């Protein structure tokens, strides 16, 4: 599966993506609100790429976000067992943040999930301190559905989680 917009291509990861994937995931600012530690070894990136199977099957699948042949981030989709809903997550290399690429990539993926795969609902969760992610989700039509106080123990501290949801019917109205 390959998705394209005016500026971006969303595609499966390739073996040669392992180094740039590890590079941006090793940035402490990128990893701040994520569950991985830095540095993110290139061996771990290569293993993740090798272990990805069928994106239409239940479980997590990471897609590469490509700008003119350069890996600039990823969008992860966790398809539920019922194949009618999924969770979504996204990461962008620091040099490419602030240019609308994350919004464009997530919107492109949502269109695919709702219009081509026929999903009913997509959910997202983020650290309550991650204001940029909250703004992105809100901009794309997600509704905040919950706030779990001191819910996640990560990197030596308790963090609040915000829960978001978007129904296919609401996405199509945007």
Secondary structure as UniProt FT lines:
FT   STRAND          3..4
FT   STRAND          9..12
FT   HELIX           15..17
FT   HELIX           18..25
FT   HELIX           28..31
FT   TURN            32..33
FT   HELIX           42..51
FT   TURN            55..56
FT   STRAND          59..67
FT   TURN            68..69
FT   STRAND          70..79
FT   TURN            81..82
FT   STRAND          85..92
FT   HELIX           94..96
FT   TURN            97..98
FT   HELIX           101..111
FT   HELIX           112..116
FT   STRAND          121..127
FT   TURN            128..129
FT   HELIX           131..139
FT   TURN            140..141
FT   STRAND          143..154
FT   TURN            155..156
FT   STRAND          157..167
FT   HELIX           168..173
//
